[in-house]
Amino acid sequence: MATEEFLEEQGVEFEHKDILKEEESARDMADTLESCDENIECDITPEKKPAIPIIDTGDRLIIGFDKEELRALA
């Protein structure tokens, strides 16, 4: 997956969760997406559509593959 390769190249530690295959991970991410508000900043793709990957940094969600946003994690 391009996102994982990019994060590894940048030296960013991450935990992969497959929300398409793991029901519990999908529920957890759905709950997190519903909580996008003043406590969690959600960066959505330019098209404003749901996308994979969804990167949860704890206080922010990055939705969709965006190299500039991901570089900021390094």
N, CA, C, O and CB atoms as a CASP TS submission, in Angstrom:
PFRMAT TS
TARGET T0000
AUTHOR 0000-0000-0000
METHOD Language model
MODEL 1
PARENT N/A
ATOM      1  N   MET     1       0.852  -1.180   0.000  1.00  0.00           N
ATOM      2  CA  MET     1       0.000   0.000   0.000  1.00  0.00           C
ATOM      3  C   MET     1       0.899   1.244   0.000  1.00  0.00           C
ATOM      4  O   MET     1       1.863   1.326   0.761  1.00  0.00           O
ATOM      5  CB  MET     1      -0.970  -0.003   1.236  1.00  0.00           C
ATOM      6  N   ALA     2       0.574   2.190  -0.848  1.00  0.00           N
ATOM      7  CA  ALA     2       1.396   3.389  -1.018  1.00  0.00           C
ATOM      8  C   ALA     2       1.524   4.182   0.275  1.00  0.00           C
ATOM      9  O   ALA     2       2.596   4.715   0.564  1.00  0.00           O
ATOM     10  CB  ALA     2       0.812   4.274  -2.104  1.00  0.00           C
ATOM     11  N   THR     3       0.464   4.271   1.050  1.00  0.00           N
ATOM     12  CA  THR     3       0.505   5.044   2.287  1.00  0.00           C
ATOM     13  C   THR     3       1.489   4.432   3.274  1.00  0.00           C
ATOM     14  O   THR     3       2.293   5.143   3.877  1.00  0.00           O
ATOM     15  CB  THR     3      -0.889   5.128   2.913  1.00  0.00           C
ATOM     16  N   GLU     4       1.426   3.110   3.441  1.00  0.00           N
ATOM     17  CA  GLU     4       2.348   2.444   4.370  1.00  0.00           C
ATOM     18  C   GLU     4       3.786   2.635   3.926  1.00  0.00           C
ATOM     19  O   GLU     4       4.650   2.942   4.749  1.00  0.00           O
ATOM     20  CB  GLU     4       2.025   0.946   4.477  1.00  0.00           C
ATOM     21  N   GLU     5       4.057   2.461   2.647  1.00  0.00           N
ATOM     22  CA  GLU     5       5.412   2.641   2.129  1.00  0.00           C
ATOM     23  C   GLU     5       5.891   4.073   2.380  1.00  0.00           C
ATOM     24  O   GLU     5       7.031   4.287   2.793  1.00  0.00           O
ATOM     25  CB  GLU     5       5.464   2.312   0.618  1.00  0.00           C
ATOM     26  N   PHE     6       5.035   5.031   2.136  1.00  0.00           N
ATOM     27  CA  PHE     6       5.396   6.433   2.335  1.00  0.00           C
ATOM     28  C   PHE     6       5.691   6.715   3.806  1.00  0.00           C
ATOM     29  O   PHE     6       6.692   7.358   4.124  1.00  0.00           O
ATOM     30  CB  PHE     6       4.271   7.351   1.834  1.00  0.00           C
ATOM     31  N   LEU     7       4.829   6.240   4.701  1.00  0.00           N
ATOM     32  CA  LEU     7       5.051   6.466   6.133  1.00  0.00           C
ATOM     33  C   LEU     7       6.349   5.807   6.596  1.00  0.00           C
ATOM     34  O   LEU     7       7.083   6.389   7.395  1.00  0.00           O
ATOM     35  CB  LEU     7       3.866   5.927   6.952  1.00  0.00           C
ATOM     36  N   GLU     8       6.638   4.605   6.106  1.00  0.00           N
ATOM     37  CA  GLU     8       7.893   3.942   6.451  1.00  0.00           C
ATOM     38  C   GLU     8       9.086   4.752   5.970  1.00  0.00           C
ATOM     39  O   GLU     8      10.059   4.921   6.706  1.00  0.00           O
ATOM     40  CB  GLU     8       7.937   2.537   5.854  1.00  0.00           C
ATOM     41  N   GLU     9       9.020   5.257   4.733  1.00  0.00           N
ATOM     42  CA  GLU     9      10.095   6.089   4.190  1.00  0.00           C
ATOM     43  C   GLU     9      10.317   7.341   5.037  1.00  0.00           C
ATOM     44  O   GLU     9      11.449   7.803   5.181  1.00  0.00           O
ATOM     45  CB  GLU     9       9.780   6.487   2.747  1.00  0.00           C
ATOM     46  N   GLN    10       9.238   7.887   5.598  1.00  0.00           N
ATOM     47  CA  GLN    10       9.321   9.099   6.417  1.00  0.00           C
ATOM     48  C   GLN    10       9.709   8.796   7.858  1.00  0.00           C
ATOM     49  O   GLN    10       9.940   9.717   8.642  1.00  0.00           O
ATOM     50  CB  GLN    10       7.995   9.836   6.392  1.00  0.00           C
ATOM     51  N   GLY    11       9.784   7.509   8.218  1.00  0.00           N
ATOM     52  CA  GLY    11      10.146   7.129   9.582  1.00  0.00           C
ATOM     53  C   GLY    11       9.006   7.289  10.579  1.00  0.00           C
ATOM     54  O   GLY    11       9.244   7.452  11.776  1.00  0.00           O
ATOM     55  N   VAL    12       7.774   7.242  10.092  1.00  0.00           N
ATOM     56  CA  VAL    12       6.602   7.397  10.957  1.00  0.00           C
ATOM     57  C   VAL    12       6.139   6.017  11.402  1.00  0.00           C
ATOM     58  O   VAL    12       5.879   5.145  10.572  1.00  0.00           O
ATOM     59  CB  VAL    12       5.451   8.162  10.223  1.00  0.00           C
ATOM     60  N   GLU    13       6.036   5.820  12.714  1.00  0.00           N
ATOM     61  CA  GLU    13       5.513   4.555  13.230  1.00  0.00           C
ATOM     62  C   GLU    13       3.997   4.557  13.103  1.00  0.00           C
ATOM     63  O   GLU    13       3.352   5.584  13.314  1.00  0.00           O
ATOM     64  CB  GLU    13       5.942   4.329  14.710  1.00  0.00           C
ATOM     65  N   PHE    14       3.430   3.404  12.758  1.00  0.00           N
ATOM     66  CA  PHE    14       1.982   3.311  12.601  1.00  0.00           C
ATOM     67  C   PHE    14       1.526   1.881  12.864  1.00  0.00           C
ATOM     68  O   PHE    14       2.319   0.939  12.868  1.00  0.00           O
ATOM     69  CB  PHE    14       1.551   3.770  11.188  1.00  0.00           C
ATOM     70  N   GLU    15       0.237   1.755  13.080  1.00  0.00           N
ATOM     71  CA  GLU    15      -0.393   0.453  13.225  1.00  0.00           C
ATOM     72  C   GLU    15      -1.431   0.329  12.122  1.00  0.00           C
ATOM     73  O   GLU    15      -2.338   1.155  12.022  1.00  0.00           O
ATOM     74  CB  GLU    15      -1.038   0.273  14.647  1.00  0.00           C
ATOM     75  N   HIS    16      -1.301  -0.689  11.304  1.00  0.00           N
ATOM     76  CA  HIS    16      -2.239  -0.912  10.212  1.00  0.00           C
ATOM     77  C   HIS    16      -3.470  -1.636  10.735  1.00  0.00           C
ATOM     78  O   HIS    16      -3.358  -2.658  11.412  1.00  0.00           O
ATOM     79  CB  HIS    16      -1.578  -1.716   9.071  1.00  0.00           C
ATOM     80  N   LYS    17      -4.636  -1.104  10.420  1.00  0.00           N
ATOM     81  CA  LYS    17      -5.896  -1.769  10.723  1.00  0.00           C
ATOM     82  C   LYS    17      -6.698  -1.797   9.436  1.00  0.00           C
ATOM     83  O   LYS    17      -6.900  -0.758   8.808  1.00  0.00           O
ATOM     84  CB  LYS    17      -6.682  -1.046  11.882  1.00  0.00           C
ATOM     85  N   ASP    18      -7.152  -2.967   9.041  1.00  0.00           N
ATOM     86  CA  ASP    18      -7.883  -3.129   7.785  1.00  0.00           C
ATOM     87  C   ASP    18      -9.379  -3.010   8.054  1.00  0.00           C
ATOM     88  O   ASP    18     -10.022  -3.977   8.462  1.00  0.00           O
ATOM     89  CB  ASP    18      -7.551  -4.495   7.119  1.00  0.00           C
ATOM     90  N   ILE    19      -9.927  -1.817   7.823  1.00  0.00           N
ATOM     91  CA  ILE    19     -11.336  -1.586   8.128  1.00  0.00           C
ATOM     92  C   ILE    19     -12.257  -2.261   7.111  1.00  0.00           C
ATOM     93  O   ILE    19     -13.470  -2.320   7.316  1.00  0.00           O
ATOM     94  CB  ILE    19     -11.622  -0.091   8.173  1.00  0.00           C
ATOM     95  N   LEU    20     -11.692  -2.765   6.029  1.00  0.00           N
ATOM     96  CA  LEU    20     -12.498  -3.506   5.061  1.00  0.00           C
ATOM     97  C   LEU    20     -12.632  -4.974   5.446  1.00  0.00           C
ATOM     98  O   LEU    20     -13.571  -5.648   5.019  1.00  0.00           O
ATOM     99  CB  LEU    20     -11.890  -3.390   3.672  1.00  0.00           C
ATOM    100  N   LYS    21     -11.701  -5.468   6.246  1.00  0.00           N
ATOM    101  CA  LYS    21     -11.708  -6.892   6.611  1.00  0.00           C
ATOM    102  C   LYS    21     -11.929  -7.127   8.098  1.00  0.00           C
ATOM    103  O   LYS    21     -12.342  -8.220   8.486  1.00  0.00           O
ATOM    104  CB  LYS    21     -10.409  -7.533   6.197  1.00  0.00           C
ATOM    105  N   GLU    22     -11.667  -6.138   8.938  1.00  0.00           N
ATOM    106  CA  GLU    22     -11.767  -6.306  10.393  1.00  0.00           C
ATOM    107  C   GLU    22     -12.962  -5.515  10.914  1.00  0.00           C
ATOM    108  O   GLU    22     -12.931  -4.285  10.970  1.00  0.00           O
ATOM    109  CB  GLU    22     -10.455  -5.846  11.101  1.00  0.00           C
ATOM    110  N   GLU    23     -14.011  -6.233  11.293  1.00  0.00           N
ATOM    111  CA  GLU    23     -15.253  -5.591  11.715  1.00  0.00           C
ATOM    112  C   GLU    23     -15.052  -4.651  12.903  1.00  0.00           C
ATOM    113  O   GLU    23     -15.603  -3.550  12.918  1.00  0.00           O
ATOM    114  CB  GLU    23     -16.279  -6.644  12.068  1.00  0.00           C
ATOM    115  N   GLU    24     -14.279  -5.069  13.885  1.00  0.00           N
ATOM    116  CA  GLU    24     -14.050  -4.221  15.064  1.00  0.00           C
ATOM    117  C   GLU    24     -13.323  -2.931  14.684  1.00  0.00           C
ATOM    118  O   GLU    24     -13.664  -1.854  15.172  1.00  0.00           O
ATOM    119  CB  GLU    24     -13.240  -4.986  16.127  1.00  0.00           C
ATOM    120  N   SER    25     -12.324  -3.045  13.816  1.00  0.00           N
ATOM    121  CA  SER    25     -11.607  -1.852  13.362  1.00  0.00           C
ATOM    122  C   SER    25     -12.534  -0.921  12.589  1.00  0.00           C
ATOM    123  O   SER    25     -12.437   0.299  12.719  1.00  0.00           O
ATOM    124  CB  SER    25     -10.408  -2.246  12.488  1.00  0.00           C
ATOM    125  N   ALA    26     -13.433  -1.490  11.785  1.00  0.00           N
ATOM    126  CA  ALA    26     -14.390  -0.678  11.034  1.00  0.00           C
ATOM    127  C   ALA    26     -15.327   0.068  11.977  1.00  0.00           C
ATOM    128  O   ALA    26     -15.618   1.244  11.758  1.00  0.00           O
ATOM    129  CB  ALA    26     -15.200  -1.556  10.071  1.00  0.00           C
ATOM    130  N   ARG    27     -15.800  -0.606  13.024  1.00  0.00           N
ATOM    131  CA  ARG    27     -16.683   0.056  13.999  1.00  0.00           C
ATOM    132  C   ARG    27     -15.939   1.167  14.724  1.00  0.00           C
ATOM    133  O   ARG    27     -16.472   2.262  14.906  1.00  0.00           O
ATOM    134  CB  ARG    27     -17.234  -0.964  15.020  1.00  0.00           C
ATOM    135  N   ASP    28     -14.711   0.886  15.137  1.00  0.00           N
ATOM    136  CA  ASP    28     -13.916   1.900  15.839  1.00  0.00           C
ATOM    137  C   ASP    28     -13.710   3.131  14.965  1.00  0.00           C
ATOM    138  O   ASP    28     -13.829   4.257  15.447  1.00  0.00           O
ATOM    139  CB  ASP    28     -12.555   1.322  16.262  1.00  0.00           C
ATOM    140  N   MET    29     -13.404   2.930  13.688  1.00  0.00           N
ATOM    141  CA  MET    29     -13.169   4.063  12.802  1.00  0.00           C
ATOM    142  C   MET    29     -14.468   4.814  12.545  1.00  0.00           C
ATOM    143  O   MET    29     -14.458   6.042  12.473  1.00  0.00           O
ATOM    144  CB  MET    29     -12.552   3.596  11.477  1.00  0.00           C
ATOM    145  N   ALA    30     -15.582   4.108  12.405  1.00  0.00           N
ATOM    146  CA  ALA    30     -16.878   4.777  12.217  1.00  0.00           C
ATOM    147  C   ALA    30     -17.187   5.663  13.415  1.00  0.00           C
ATOM    148  O   ALA    30     -17.659   6.788  13.251  1.00  0.00           O
ATOM    149  CB  ALA    30     -18.011   3.739  12.012  1.00  0.00           C
ATOM    150  N   ASP    31     -16.921   5.160  14.623  1.00  0.00           N
ATOM    151  CA  ASP    31     -17.130   5.960  15.828  1.00  0.00           C
ATOM    152  C   ASP    31     -16.234   7.189  15.828  1.00  0.00           C
ATOM    153  O   ASP    31     -16.671   8.280  16.194  1.00  0.00           O
ATOM    154  CB  ASP    31     -16.870   5.121  17.081  1.00  0.00           C
ATOM    155  N   THR    32     -14.984   7.016  15.420  1.00  0.00           N
ATOM    156  CA  THR    32     -14.046   8.139  15.381  1.00  0.00           C
ATOM    157  C   THR    32     -14.498   9.176  14.364  1.00  0.00           C
ATOM    158  O   THR    32     -14.448  10.374  14.640  1.00  0.00           O
ATOM    159  CB  THR    32     -12.627   7.649  15.046  1.00  0.00           C
ATOM    160  N   LEU    33     -14.939   8.732  13.195  1.00  0.00           N
ATOM    161  CA  LEU    33     -15.403   9.676  12.170  1.00  0.00           C
ATOM    162  C   LEU    33     -16.612  10.465  12.641  1.00  0.00           C
ATOM    163  O   LEU    33     -16.748  11.643  12.311  1.00  0.00           O
ATOM    164  CB  LEU    33     -15.744   8.936  10.882  1.00  0.00           C
ATOM    165  N   GLU    34     -17.481   9.840  13.401  1.00  0.00           N
ATOM    166  CA  GLU    34     -18.650  10.546  13.926  1.00  0.00           C
ATOM    167  C   GLU    34     -18.259  11.609  14.938  1.00  0.00           C
ATOM    168  O   GLU    34     -19.015  12.553  15.171  1.00  0.00           O
ATOM    169  CB  GLU    34     -19.616   9.564  14.560  1.00  0.00           C
ATOM    170  N   SER    35     -17.080  11.464  15.544  1.00  0.00           N
ATOM    171  CA  SER    35     -16.670  12.400  16.583  1.00  0.00           C
ATOM    172  C   SER    35     -15.874  13.587  16.044  1.00  0.00           C
ATOM    173  O   SER    35     -15.338  14.371  16.827  1.00  0.00           O
ATOM    174  CB  SER    35     -15.855  11.680  17.616  1.00  0.00           C
ATOM    175  N   CYS    36     -15.788  13.732  14.714  1.00  0.00           N
ATOM    176  CA  CYS    36     -15.097  14.890  14.141  1.00  0.00           C
ATOM    177  C   CYS    36     -15.825  16.152  14.592  1.00  0.00           C
ATOM    178  O   CYS    36     -16.973  16.390  14.215  1.00  0.00           O
ATOM    179  CB  CYS    36     -15.038  14.803  12.572  1.00  0.00           C
ATOM    180  N   ASP    37     -15.160  16.937  15.384  1.00  0.00           N
ATOM    181  CA  ASP    37     -15.738  18.172  15.912  1.00  0.00           C
ATOM    182  C   ASP    37     -14.613  19.055  16.404  1.00  0.00           C
ATOM    183  O   ASP    37     -13.507  19.001  15.865  1.00  0.00           O
ATOM    184  CB  ASP    37     -16.758  17.884  17.052  1.00  0.00           C
ATOM    185  N   GLU    38     -14.863  19.853  17.400  1.00  0.00           N
ATOM    186  CA  GLU    38     -13.828  20.741  17.919  1.00  0.00           C
ATOM    187  C   GLU    38     -12.695  19.980  18.602  1.00  0.00           C
ATOM    188  O   GLU    38     -11.622  20.547  18.808  1.00  0.00           O
ATOM    189  CB  GLU    38     -14.437  21.726  18.890  1.00  0.00           C
ATOM    190  N   ASN    39     -12.904  18.711  18.958  1.00  0.00           N
ATOM    191  CA  ASN    39     -11.869  17.925  19.623  1.00  0.00           C
ATOM    192  C   ASN    39     -10.982  17.154  18.649  1.00  0.00           C
ATOM    193  O   ASN    39      -9.822  16.877  18.951  1.00  0.00           O
ATOM    194  CB  ASN    39     -12.505  16.963  20.587  1.00  0.00           C
ATOM    195  N   ILE    40     -11.524  16.807  17.480  1.00  0.00           N
ATOM    196  CA  ILE    40     -10.764  16.062  16.487  1.00  0.00           C
ATOM    197  C   ILE    40     -10.873  16.789  15.156  1.00  0.00           C
ATOM    198  O   ILE    40     -11.970  16.957  14.623  1.00  0.00           O
ATOM    199  CB  ILE    40     -11.272  14.592  16.369  1.00  0.00           C
ATOM    200  N   GLU    41      -9.743  17.218  14.624  1.00  0.00           N
ATOM    201  CA  GLU    41      -9.710  17.896  13.329  1.00  0.00           C
ATOM    202  C   GLU    41      -9.738  16.831  12.238  1.00  0.00           C
ATOM    203  O   GLU    41      -8.966  15.873  12.295  1.00  0.00           O
ATOM    204  CB  GLU    41      -8.441  18.814  13.192  1.00  0.00           C
ATOM    205  N   CYS    42     -10.603  16.979  11.256  1.00  0.00           N
ATOM    206  CA  CYS    42     -10.714  16.020  10.160  1.00  0.00           C
ATOM    207  C   CYS    42     -10.326  16.673   8.851  1.00  0.00           C
ATOM    208  O   CYS    42     -10.988  17.600   8.384  1.00  0.00           O
ATOM    209  CB  CYS    42     -12.136  15.453  10.071  1.00  0.00           C
ATOM    210  N   ASP    43      -9.249  16.183   8.264  1.00  0.00           N
ATOM    211  CA  ASP    43      -8.811  16.666   6.957  1.00  0.00           C
ATOM    212  C   ASP    43      -9.380  15.733   5.912  1.00  0.00           C
ATOM    213  O   ASP    43      -8.973  14.575   5.824  1.00  0.00           O
ATOM    214  CB  ASP    43      -7.250  16.744   6.858  1.00  0.00           C
ATOM    215  N   ILE    44     -10.320  16.226   5.118  1.00  0.00           N
ATOM    216  CA  ILE    44     -11.018  15.412   4.130  1.00  0.00           C
ATOM    217  C   ILE    44     -10.396  15.626   2.758  1.00  0.00           C
ATOM    218  O   ILE    44      -9.811  16.678   2.502  1.00  0.00           O
ATOM    219  CB  ILE    44     -12.524  15.750   4.104  1.00  0.00           C
ATOM    220  N   THR    45     -10.514  14.643   1.873  1.00  0.00           N
ATOM    221  CA  THR    45      -9.982  14.757   0.518  1.00  0.00           C
ATOM    222  C   THR    45     -10.578  15.982  -0.180  1.00  0.00           C
ATOM    223  O   THR    45     -11.656  16.441   0.199  1.00  0.00           O
ATOM    224  CB  THR    45     -10.279  13.472  -0.295  1.00  0.00           C
ATOM    225  N   PRO    46      -9.896  16.512  -1.187  1.00  0.00           N
ATOM    226  CA  PRO    46     -10.414  17.696  -1.889  1.00  0.00           C
ATOM    227  C   PRO    46     -11.825  17.492  -2.435  1.00  0.00           C
ATOM    228  O   PRO    46     -12.599  18.444  -2.535  1.00  0.00           O
ATOM    229  CB  PRO    46      -9.485  18.067  -3.028  1.00  0.00           C
ATOM    230  N   GLU    47     -12.154  16.259  -2.784  1.00  0.00           N
ATOM    231  CA  GLU    47     -13.484  15.983  -3.317  1.00  0.00           C
ATOM    232  C   GLU    47     -14.527  15.889  -2.212  1.00  0.00           C
ATOM    233  O   GLU    47     -15.716  15.744  -2.499  1.00  0.00           O
ATOM    234  CB  GLU    47     -13.468  14.697  -4.123  1.00  0.00           C
ATOM    235  N   LYS    48     -14.105  15.967  -0.956  1.00  0.00           N
ATOM    236  CA  LYS    48     -14.998  15.876   0.208  1.00  0.00           C
ATOM    237  C   LYS    48     -15.757  14.559   0.247  1.00  0.00           C
ATOM    238  O   LYS    48     -16.928  14.515   0.625  1.00  0.00           O
ATOM    239  CB  LYS    48     -15.986  17.032   0.204  1.00  0.00           C
ATOM    240  N   LYS    49     -15.076  13.480  -0.152  1.00  0.00           N
ATOM    241  CA  LYS    49     -15.683  12.164  -0.146  1.00  0.00           C
ATOM    242  C   LYS    49     -14.939  11.271   0.836  1.00  0.00           C
ATOM    243  O   LYS    49     -13.750  11.478   1.083  1.00  0.00           O
ATOM    244  CB  LYS    49     -15.679  11.548  -1.560  1.00  0.00           C
ATOM    245  N   PRO    50     -15.626  10.280   1.400  1.00  0.00           N
ATOM    246  CA  PRO    50     -14.914   9.311   2.235  1.00  0.00           C
ATOM    247  C   PRO    50     -13.847   8.618   1.401  1.00  0.00           C
ATOM    248  O   PRO    50     -14.053   8.353   0.216  1.00  0.00           O
ATOM    249  CB  PRO    50     -15.896   8.269   2.845  1.00  0.00           C
ATOM    250  N   ALA    51     -12.734   8.331   2.004  1.00  0.00           N
ATOM    251  CA  ALA    51     -11.642   7.701   1.277  1.00  0.00           C
ATOM    252  C   ALA    51     -10.818   6.849   2.231  1.00  0.00           C
ATOM    253  O   ALA    51     -10.844   7.029   3.449  1.00  0.00           O
ATOM    254  CB  ALA    51     -10.755   8.760   0.587  1.00  0.00           C
ATOM    255  N   ILE    52     -10.107   5.944   1.649  1.00  0.00           N
ATOM    256  CA  ILE    52      -9.140   5.142   2.382  1.00  0.00           C
ATOM    257  C   ILE    52      -7.799   5.545   1.817  1.00  0.00           C
ATOM    258  O   ILE    52      -7.688   5.667   0.597  1.00  0.00           O
ATOM    259  CB  ILE    52      -9.407   3.577   2.250  1.00  0.00           C
ATOM    260  N   PRO    53      -6.806   5.755   2.593  1.00  0.00           N
ATOM    261  CA  PRO    53      -6.709   5.435   4.009  1.00  0.00           C
ATOM    262  C   PRO    53      -7.319   6.521   4.893  1.00  0.00           C
ATOM    263  O   PRO    53      -7.552   7.654   4.473  1.00  0.00           O
ATOM    264  CB  PRO    53      -5.263   5.220   4.388  1.00  0.00           C
ATOM    265  N   ILE    54      -7.559   6.122   6.114  1.00  0.00           N
ATOM    266  CA  ILE    54      -7.938   7.056   7.161  1.00  0.00           C
ATOM    267  C   ILE    54      -6.849   6.961   8.214  1.00  0.00           C
ATOM    268  O   ILE    54      -6.656   5.904   8.816  1.00  0.00           O
ATOM    269  CB  ILE    54      -9.373   6.743   7.757  1.00  0.00           C
ATOM    270  N   ILE    55      -6.141   8.050   8.439  1.00  0.00           N
ATOM    271  CA  ILE    55      -5.048   8.068   9.410  1.00  0.00           C
ATOM    272  C   ILE    55      -5.513   8.815  10.641  1.00  0.00           C
ATOM    273  O   ILE    55      -5.860   9.995  10.577  1.00  0.00           O
ATOM    274  CB  ILE    55      -3.766   8.721   8.815  1.00  0.00           C
ATOM    275  N   ASP    56      -5.516   8.115  11.761  1.00  0.00           N
ATOM    276  CA  ASP    56      -5.950   8.676  13.040  1.00  0.00           C
ATOM    277  C   ASP    56      -4.707   8.972  13.868  1.00  0.00           C
ATOM    278  O   ASP    56      -4.012   8.049  14.293  1.00  0.00           O
ATOM    279  CB  ASP    56      -6.918   7.700  13.800  1.00  0.00           C
ATOM    280  N   THR    57      -4.419  10.259  14.102  1.00  0.00           N
ATOM    281  CA  THR    57      -3.232  10.639  14.866  1.00  0.00           C
ATOM    282  C   THR    57      -3.546  10.816  16.349  1.00  0.00           C
ATOM    283  O   THR    57      -2.663  11.138  17.145  1.00  0.00           O
ATOM    284  CB  THR    57      -2.637  11.924  14.306  1.00  0.00           C
ATOM    285  N   GLY    58      -4.795  10.606  16.709  1.00  0.00           N
ATOM    286  CA  GLY    58      -5.199  10.799  18.099  1.00  0.00           C
ATOM    287  C   GLY    58      -6.008  12.068  18.281  1.00  0.00           C
ATOM    288  O   GLY    58      -7.036  12.063  18.959  1.00  0.00           O
ATOM    289  N   ASP    59      -5.549  13.151  17.680  1.00  0.00           N
ATOM    290  CA  ASP    59      -6.288  14.409  17.785  1.00  0.00           C
ATOM    291  C   ASP    59      -6.704  14.932  16.415  1.00  0.00           C
ATOM    292  O   ASP    59      -7.226  16.040  16.292  1.00  0.00           O
ATOM    293  CB  ASP    59      -5.446  15.457  18.506  1.00  0.00           C
ATOM    294  N   ARG    60      -6.466  14.120  15.389  1.00  0.00           N
ATOM    295  CA  ARG    60      -6.744  14.567  14.031  1.00  0.00           C
ATOM    296  C   ARG    60      -6.895  13.357  13.122  1.00  0.00           C
ATOM    297  O   ARG    60      -6.221  12.345  13.315  1.00  0.00           O
ATOM    298  CB  ARG    60      -5.626  15.503  13.516  1.00  0.00           C
ATOM    299  N   LEU    61      -7.771  13.455  12.136  1.00  0.00           N
ATOM    300  CA  LEU    61      -7.922  12.423  11.117  1.00  0.00           C
ATOM    301  C   LEU    61      -7.480  12.988   9.781  1.00  0.00           C
ATOM    302  O   LEU    61      -7.850  14.102   9.410  1.00  0.00           O
ATOM    303  CB  LEU    61      -9.385  11.910  11.044  1.00  0.00           C
ATOM    304  N   ILE    62      -6.693  12.218   9.073  1.00  0.00           N
ATOM    305  CA  ILE    62      -6.330  12.567   7.703  1.00  0.00           C
ATOM    306  C   ILE    62      -7.028  11.531   6.834  1.00  0.00           C
ATOM    307  O   ILE    62      -6.754  10.335   6.936  1.00  0.00           O
ATOM    308  CB  ILE    62      -4.741  12.586   7.471  1.00  0.00           C
ATOM    309  N   ILE    63      -7.925  11.997   5.986  1.00  0.00           N
ATOM    310  CA  ILE    63      -8.741  11.089   5.190  1.00  0.00           C
ATOM    311  C   ILE    63      -8.307  11.204   3.740  1.00  0.00           C
ATOM    312  O   ILE    63      -8.422  12.263   3.123  1.00  0.00           O
ATOM    313  CB  ILE    63     -10.261  11.402   5.348  1.00  0.00           C
ATOM    314  N   GLY    64      -7.808  10.103   3.208  1.00  0.00           N
ATOM    315  CA  GLY    64      -7.275  10.082   1.848  1.00  0.00           C
ATOM    316  C   GLY    64      -5.762  10.243   1.878  1.00  0.00           C
ATOM    317  O   GLY    64      -5.207  10.748   2.854  1.00  0.00           O
ATOM    318  N   PHE    65      -5.096   9.816   0.811  1.00  0.00           N
ATOM    319  CA  PHE    65      -3.644   9.865   0.722  1.00  0.00           C
ATOM    320  C   PHE    65      -3.212  11.257   0.295  1.00  0.00           C
ATOM    321  O   PHE    65      -3.490  11.682  -0.827  1.00  0.00           O
ATOM    322  CB  PHE    65      -3.113   8.800  -0.262  1.00  0.00           C
ATOM    323  N   ASP    66      -2.533  11.966   1.185  1.00  0.00           N
ATOM    324  CA  ASP    66      -2.049  13.318   0.917  1.00  0.00           C
ATOM    325  C   ASP    66      -0.630  13.411   1.438  1.00  0.00           C
ATOM    326  O   ASP    66      -0.416  13.492   2.648  1.00  0.00           O
ATOM    327  CB  ASP    66      -2.967  14.405   1.574  1.00  0.00           C
ATOM    328  N   LYS    67       0.341  13.399   0.541  1.00  0.00           N
ATOM    329  CA  LYS    67       1.753  13.369   0.936  1.00  0.00           C
ATOM    330  C   LYS    67       2.130  14.537   1.833  1.00  0.00           C
ATOM    331  O   LYS    67       2.888  14.360   2.787  1.00  0.00           O
ATOM    332  CB  LYS    67       2.637  13.372  -0.292  1.00  0.00           C
ATOM    333  N   GLU    68       1.620  15.713   1.549  1.00  0.00           N
ATOM    334  CA  GLU    68       1.972  16.883   2.360  1.00  0.00           C
ATOM    335  C   GLU    68       1.465  16.736   3.798  1.00  0.00           C
ATOM    336  O   GLU    68       2.186  17.034   4.749  1.00  0.00           O
ATOM    337  CB  GLU    68       1.397  18.161   1.728  1.00  0.00           C
ATOM    338  N   GLU    69       0.236  16.280   3.945  1.00  0.00           N
ATOM    339  CA  GLU    69      -0.312  16.068   5.290  1.00  0.00           C
ATOM    340  C   GLU    69       0.466  14.984   6.020  1.00  0.00           C
ATOM    341  O   GLU    69       0.741  15.111   7.213  1.00  0.00           O
ATOM    342  CB  GLU    69      -1.803  15.690   5.217  1.00  0.00           C
ATOM    343  N   LEU    70       0.822  13.917   5.307  1.00  0.00           N
ATOM    344  CA  LEU    70       1.557  12.812   5.925  1.00  0.00           C
ATOM    345  C   LEU    70       2.981  13.206   6.279  1.00  0.00           C
ATOM    346  O   LEU    70       3.514  12.746   7.289  1.00  0.00           O
ATOM    347  CB  LEU    70       1.574  11.611   4.999  1.00  0.00           C
ATOM    348  N   ARG    71       3.615  14.058   5.456  1.00  0.00           N
ATOM    349  CA  ARG    71       4.969  14.518   5.765  1.00  0.00           C
ATOM    350  C   ARG    71       4.984  15.260   7.104  1.00  0.00           C
ATOM    351  O   ARG    71       5.971  15.206   7.838  1.00  0.00           O
ATOM    352  CB  ARG    71       5.505  15.431   4.636  1.00  0.00           C
ATOM    353  N   ALA    72       3.908  15.936   7.410  1.00  0.00           N
ATOM    354  CA  ALA    72       3.827  16.694   8.662  1.00  0.00           C
ATOM    355  C   ALA    72       3.848  15.776   9.877  1.00  0.00           C
ATOM    356  O   ALA    72       4.120  16.237  10.985  1.00  0.00           O
ATOM    357  CB  ALA    72       2.563  17.548   8.681  1.00  0.00           C
ATOM    358  N   LEU    73       3.567  14.490   9.696  1.00  0.00           N
ATOM    359  CA  LEU    73       3.600  13.549  10.820  1.00  0.00           C
ATOM    360  C   LEU    73       5.014  13.137  11.191  1.00  0.00           C
ATOM    361  O   LEU    73       5.264  12.696  12.313  1.00  0.00           O
ATOM    362  CB  LEU    73       2.788  12.318  10.490  1.00  0.00           C
ATOM    363  N   ALA    74       5.946  13.281  10.243  1.00  0.00           N
ATOM    364  CA  ALA    74       7.329  12.821  10.476  1.00  0.00           C
ATOM    365  C   ALA    74       8.067  13.711  11.443  1.00  0.00           C
ATOM    366  O   ALA    74       9.235  13.463  11.743  1.00  0.00           O
ATOM    367  CB  ALA    74       8.096  12.758   9.169  1.00  0.00           C
TER
END
